[in-house]
Amino acid sequence: MKLEWMKGATAAMALLLATSAVTAADLPFLTTTVERQTLMQERIVDGSVEAVQESTISAQTSGRVLEVFYDVDDFVEQGDVVLRLSDTEQQARVRSAEANLREARARAAEARSDFERIESIFEERLVSEAEFDRARAARDSAQARLESARAALAEAQEQLDYATVVAPYPGIVTERHVEVGEAVSPGSPLVTGISLERLRVEISVPQQLIGSLRQHREAYVYLESGPRVRAESLTIFPYADPASNTFRVRVNLPELPEDAGLFPGMFVKTAIKLGEDQRLVVPSEAVVFRSEVVAVYVIEPDGHITFRQIRVGRELPEGFEVLAGLREGEQVALDPVHAGIFLKESQQVSR
């Protein structure tokens, strides 16, 4: 197949040389015109990846650790039971509160019944107003004791629930602070975990650049596994570090795929936008890398094809930024392989 193409290219080249100058339309491969494009003026700074959700679960009641279901590096779903504490004391408090509530309900019912009876008699002027007031006060006191008993039961039930520790969000356990059999009290750390669903990058921006960043509020994080990711938003702290004269900025990232390769604690390169500029850009598929040589195949105005070395800068989604070696309006080949074969055949025909 390649031999047939080369024969066809040779014949085509001989015909073109015999007739007129070669133009882009005559070539057996695609070409494009090098143009200036509006690119972002940026500054690259180092950043540190952080988890948006990172917390330590602490004990909210006293007890002894009975079971620990997850260890370091285990994934936990939201609502899963992480560990259990002994709850004998808490269950006893719940039973006592339930008994007090039953008693308070009976007292309140009795006080309401007495008040209703005295109220009907008071309307007929058969009891004194003082006795009526005492019955009403007894009813209100019994109702207040009932509400207090309900609150005590709710508190006791909450303390019982605290003996079962659940995950507040899905994530990975990063540290385990207790072992089975260890006694804990309110405030004792139990486990630490992070969520990898939402990440952010923290950077330090020099004070001479913070004004431009506040104006444009745009940043990109470079990933090793793929293209750079645009920040969802920026959180710029309103004060500078007096030691370094830099502003702390949080680069909030969108939800990333599982293969993004970002983990808390990693260092990443972050580009912050300082403005815009017109730069010459060549498509990535047109650039040839041979050892230390970077070049493109250029179609000259007289129709000849040349292999020209260029100097490139940043690699962008649109292609490579051209620093030297090309001018605006020049034609380059989008298929360097066929362009190289075509150039070789044209040289052989000319000889």
C-alpha positions as CSV (number, residue, x, y, z in Angstrom):
1,M,0.0,0.0,0.0
2,K,2.8,2.4,0.9
3,L,4.7,1.5,-2.3
4,E,1.6,2.3,-4.4
5,W,1.2,5.7,-2.6
6,M,4.9,6.5,-3.2
7,K,4.5,5.7,-6.9
8,G,1.4,7.8,-7.1
9,A,3.2,10.7,-5.2
10,T,6.2,10.4,-7.6
11,A,4.0,10.6,-10.6
12,A,2.0,13.5,-9.2
13,M,5.2,15.4,-8.3
14,A,6.7,14.9,-11.7
15,L,3.5,16.2,-13.3
16,L,3.4,19.2,-10.9
17,L,7.0,20.1,-11.6
18,A,6.4,19.9,-15.3
19,T,3.4,22.2,-15.3
20,S,3.4,24.9,-12.7
21,A,4.2,25.7,-9.1
22,V,2.8,23.6,-6.3
23,T,-0.1,25.0,-4.3
24,A,-1.8,23.8,-1.2
25,A,-4.7,22.5,-3.2
26,D,-2.4,20.4,-5.4
27,L,-0.8,18.5,-2.5
28,P,-1.9,15.0,-1.5
29,F,-2.1,15.9,2.2
30,L,-3.9,18.5,4.3
31,T,-2.4,21.9,5.1
32,T,-3.3,24.7,7.4
33,T,-2.5,28.4,7.8
34,V,-0.6,29.5,10.8
35,E,-2.5,32.2,12.6
36,R,-2.4,34.3,15.7
37,Q,-4.8,33.4,18.5
38,T,-5.9,35.0,21.7
39,L,-4.1,33.1,24.5
40,M,-4.1,33.4,28.2
41,Q,-1.2,35.2,29.9
42,E,-0.4,32.9,32.8
43,R,2.0,32.3,35.7
44,I,2.7,28.8,36.9
45,V,2.8,28.3,40.6
46,D,3.2,25.3,42.8
47,G,0.1,24.1,44.7
48,S,-0.8,21.5,47.3
49,V,-3.9,19.3,46.9
50,E,-6.3,19.2,49.8
51,A,-9.6,17.3,50.4
52,V,-12.6,19.6,50.9
53,Q,-14.0,17.2,53.4
54,E,-11.5,16.0,56.0
55,S,-12.4,15.5,59.6
56,T,-11.8,13.5,62.7
57,I,-14.8,11.8,64.3
58,S,-14.6,12.2,68.1
59,A,-16.6,10.3,70.8
60,Q,-19.8,12.1,72.0
61,T,-20.4,9.8,74.9
62,S,-18.5,7.7,77.4
63,G,-17.9,4.0,76.9
64,R,-15.5,1.2,75.9
65,V,-14.7,0.4,72.3
66,L,-16.4,-2.9,71.5
67,E,-15.9,-3.2,67.7
68,V,-14.0,-1.3,65.0
69,F,-15.2,-2.2,61.5
70,Y,-12.8,-0.1,59.3
71,D,-9.1,0.5,59.3
72,V,-6.7,2.8,57.5
73,D,-7.2,2.9,53.7
74,D,-10.6,1.3,53.9
75,F,-13.4,3.0,51.9
76,V,-16.5,3.9,53.9
77,E,-20.0,4.7,52.5
78,Q,-22.0,7.5,54.1
79,G,-24.0,6.1,57.0
80,D,-21.9,3.0,57.5
81,V,-21.2,2.0,61.1
82,V,-17.5,2.7,61.8
83,L,-17.3,1.5,65.3
84,R,-19.4,0.6,68.4
85,L,-19.0,1.6,72.0
86,S,-20.4,-0.1,75.1
87,D,-23.9,1.3,75.8
88,T,-25.0,-0.4,79.1
89,E,-25.1,2.9,81.0
90,Q,-26.9,4.7,78.1
91,Q,-29.5,1.9,77.8
92,A,-30.2,2.2,81.6
93,R,-30.7,6.0,81.2
94,V,-33.1,5.4,78.4
95,R,-35.2,2.9,80.4
96,S,-35.2,5.3,83.4
97,A,-36.3,8.2,81.2
98,E,-39.1,6.1,79.6
99,A,-40.3,5.2,83.1
100,N,-40.3,8.9,84.2
101,L,-42.2,9.8,81.0
102,R,-44.9,7.2,81.7
103,E,-45.2,8.6,85.3
104,A,-45.4,12.2,84.0
105,R,-48.1,11.3,81.5
106,A,-50.2,9.7,84.2
107,R,-49.7,12.7,86.5
108,A,-50.6,15.1,83.7
109,A,-53.7,13.2,82.8
110,E,-54.8,13.2,86.5
111,A,-54.1,16.9,86.8
112,R,-56.1,17.7,83.6
113,S,-59.0,15.6,84.9
114,D,-59.0,17.3,88.2
115,F,-58.9,20.7,86.6
116,E,-61.7,20.0,84.2
117,R,-63.9,18.8,87.1
118,I,-63.2,21.8,89.3
119,E,-63.6,24.1,86.3
120,S,-67.2,22.8,85.7
121,I,-68.0,23.3,89.4
122,F,-66.4,26.8,89.5
123,E,-68.7,27.9,86.6
124,E,-71.6,27.1,88.9
125,R,-69.9,29.1,91.7
126,L,-69.7,26.0,94.0
127,V,-65.9,26.3,94.7
128,S,-63.7,29.2,95.5
129,E,-61.5,31.0,93.0
130,A,-58.4,30.1,95.0
131,E,-59.2,26.4,94.7
132,F,-59.7,26.8,90.9
133,D,-56.3,28.6,90.6
134,R,-54.6,25.7,92.5
135,A,-56.1,23.1,90.2
136,R,-55.0,25.1,87.1
137,A,-51.5,25.5,88.5
138,A,-51.3,21.7,89.2
139,R,-52.4,21.0,85.7
140,D,-49.8,23.4,84.2
141,S,-47.0,22.0,86.5
142,A,-47.9,18.4,85.5
143,Q,-47.8,19.4,81.8
144,A,-44.4,21.0,82.3
145,R,-43.0,17.9,84.0
146,L,-44.3,15.9,81.1
147,E,-42.4,18.1,78.6
148,S,-39.3,17.8,80.8
149,A,-39.6,14.0,80.8
150,R,-39.9,13.9,77.0
151,A,-36.8,16.0,76.7
152,A,-34.9,13.8,79.1
153,L,-35.9,10.7,77.1
154,A,-34.8,12.4,73.8
155,E,-31.4,13.3,75.4
156,A,-31.0,9.7,76.8
157,Q,-31.8,8.2,73.4
158,E,-29.3,10.6,71.7
159,Q,-26.6,9.5,74.1
160,L,-27.5,5.9,73.2
161,D,-27.2,6.6,69.5
162,Y,-23.8,8.2,70.1
163,A,-22.5,4.7,71.1
164,T,-22.9,3.7,67.4
165,V,-20.5,5.8,65.3
166,V,-21.4,6.3,61.7
167,A,-19.6,7.9,58.7
168,P,-20.8,11.4,58.0
169,Y,-19.8,11.2,54.3
170,P,-18.3,8.7,51.9
171,G,-14.5,8.6,52.1
172,I,-11.3,6.8,53.1
173,V,-10.1,6.2,56.6
174,T,-6.7,7.9,57.0
175,E,-6.0,7.3,60.7
176,R,-7.4,5.1,63.5
177,H,-7.0,6.5,67.0
178,V,-8.4,3.7,69.2
179,E,-8.3,0.0,69.7
180,V,-10.9,-2.5,70.9
181,G,-11.2,-2.4,74.6
182,E,-10.0,1.2,75.0
183,A,-12.1,3.5,77.2
184,V,-13.1,6.8,75.6
185,S,-14.9,9.9,76.9
186,P,-16.6,12.8,75.0
187,G,-14.0,14.5,72.8
188,S,-11.7,11.6,72.4
189,P,-10.7,11.2,68.7
190,L,-11.8,7.9,67.2
191,V,-11.0,7.9,63.4
192,T,-9.9,10.4,60.8
193,G,-11.1,10.3,57.2
194,I,-11.2,12.2,53.9
195,S,-13.4,12.3,50.9
196,L,-11.9,12.1,47.5
197,E,-15.0,13.3,45.7
198,R,-14.2,17.0,46.1
199,L,-10.7,18.3,46.0
200,R,-9.1,21.7,45.9
201,V,-5.6,23.1,45.5
202,E,-4.0,25.7,47.8
203,I,-1.5,28.1,46.2
204,S,0.5,31.1,47.3
205,V,0.3,34.1,44.9
206,P,2.8,36.9,45.1
207,Q,1.3,40.3,46.0
208,Q,2.2,41.9,42.6
209,L,0.0,39.3,40.8
210,I,-3.0,39.2,43.1
211,G,-4.6,42.2,41.5
212,S,-4.7,40.5,38.1
213,L,-6.0,37.3,39.6
214,R,-8.8,39.1,41.4
215,Q,-9.8,40.7,38.1
216,H,-9.8,37.5,36.0
217,R,-10.5,34.9,38.7
218,E,-9.4,32.0,36.4
219,A,-6.9,29.2,37.1
220,Y,-6.0,25.8,35.7
221,V,-4.5,22.7,37.4
222,Y,-2.2,20.5,35.4
223,L,-2.8,16.7,35.7
224,E,-0.2,14.1,35.0
225,S,-2.9,11.7,33.6
226,G,-4.4,14.1,31.1
227,P,-5.2,17.7,30.1
228,R,-5.4,20.5,32.6
229,V,-8.5,21.2,34.6
230,R,-10.2,24.6,34.9
231,A,-11.0,25.7,38.4
232,E,-14.7,25.8,39.3
233,S,-14.1,28.9,41.5
234,L,-11.4,30.7,43.5
235,T,-11.3,31.6,47.2
236,I,-8.9,34.5,47.7
237,F,-8.0,35.2,51.3
238,P,-8.2,39.0,52.0
239,Y,-4.8,39.3,53.7
240,A,-1.1,38.6,52.8
241,D,1.3,36.5,54.8
242,P,3.6,39.0,56.4
243,A,6.6,36.6,56.2
244,S,6.4,35.9,52.4
245,N,4.1,38.7,51.2
246,T,2.0,36.2,49.4
247,F,-1.8,35.7,49.3
248,R,-3.3,32.4,50.1
249,V,-5.7,31.2,47.3
250,R,-7.9,28.1,47.2
251,V,-8.5,26.7,43.7
252,N,-11.7,24.8,44.0
253,L,-11.9,21.9,41.4
254,P,-14.9,20.4,39.8
255,E,-15.7,16.7,40.4
256,L,-12.9,14.7,38.8
257,P,-12.9,11.2,37.3
258,E,-11.5,8.4,39.4
259,D,-8.4,8.1,37.1
260,A,-7.5,11.8,37.5
261,G,-4.6,10.8,39.8
262,L,-5.0,13.6,42.3
263,F,-4.7,12.8,46.0
264,P,-4.4,15.1,49.1
265,G,-0.9,16.1,49.9
266,M,0.3,16.0,46.3
267,F,2.1,19.0,44.7
268,V,0.7,20.1,41.3
269,K,1.4,22.9,38.9
270,T,-1.3,25.6,38.7
271,A,-1.6,28.3,36.1
272,I,-3.3,31.5,37.1
273,K,-4.6,34.0,34.5
274,L,-3.1,37.4,34.4
275,G,-4.5,38.6,31.1
276,E,-4.7,37.8,27.4
277,D,-2.3,38.2,24.5
278,Q,-2.2,37.4,20.7
279,R,0.3,34.6,20.0
280,L,1.2,32.5,16.9
281,V,-0.1,28.9,17.3
282,V,0.6,25.8,15.2
283,P,-1.6,22.7,15.5
284,S,0.0,19.9,17.4
285,E,-0.4,17.3,14.6
286,A,1.8,19.5,12.4
287,V,4.8,19.5,14.7
288,V,7.6,16.9,14.3
289,F,9.8,15.9,17.2
290,R,13.1,14.3,16.1
291,S,15.6,13.9,19.0
292,E,16.2,17.5,20.0
293,V,14.8,19.0,16.8
294,V,11.3,20.5,16.7
295,A,10.2,21.3,13.1
296,V,7.3,21.5,10.7
297,Y,6.9,21.0,6.9
298,V,6.3,24.5,5.4
299,I,4.8,25.1,1.9
300,E,6.8,28.0,0.6
301,P,5.2,30.7,-1.6
302,D,7.0,29.4,-4.6
303,G,5.5,25.9,-4.1
304,H,8.5,24.2,-2.6
305,I,8.2,22.2,0.6
306,T,10.9,22.7,3.3
307,F,11.5,21.0,6.6
308,R,12.0,24.0,9.0
309,Q,13.1,24.0,12.6
310,I,11.0,26.0,15.0
311,R,11.0,26.9,18.7
312,V,7.8,26.2,20.6
313,G,6.5,27.3,24.0
314,R,3.5,26.1,25.8
315,E,1.4,23.2,24.7
316,L,-2.2,24.3,24.6
317,P,-5.5,22.6,23.6
318,E,-5.3,24.5,20.3
319,G,-1.7,23.4,19.6
320,F,1.8,24.7,20.4
321,E,2.7,28.3,20.9
322,V,5.3,29.3,18.3
323,L,8.2,31.4,19.7
324,A,10.4,31.4,16.6
325,G,10.7,29.9,13.1
326,L,7.3,30.7,11.6
327,R,5.4,33.8,10.4
328,E,1.7,34.5,10.4
329,G,0.0,33.3,7.2
330,E,2.5,30.6,6.3
331,Q,1.2,27.1,5.3
332,V,2.2,24.0,7.1
333,A,1.4,20.3,6.6
334,L,-1.0,18.6,8.9
335,D,0.4,15.2,7.9
336,P,4.1,15.3,8.5
337,V,4.6,11.6,7.5
338,H,3.2,12.0,4.0
339,A,4.7,15.5,3.7
340,G,8.1,14.0,4.3
341,I,7.6,11.3,1.7
342,F,6.3,13.9,-0.7
343,L,9.4,16.1,-0.1
344,K,11.8,13.1,-0.6
345,E,10.1,12.1,-3.9
346,S,10.1,15.7,-5.2
347,Q,13.9,15.9,-4.5
348,Q,14.4,12.6,-6.5
349,V,12.3,13.9,-9.4
350,S,14.2,17.2,-9.5
351,R,17.5,15.3,-9.8
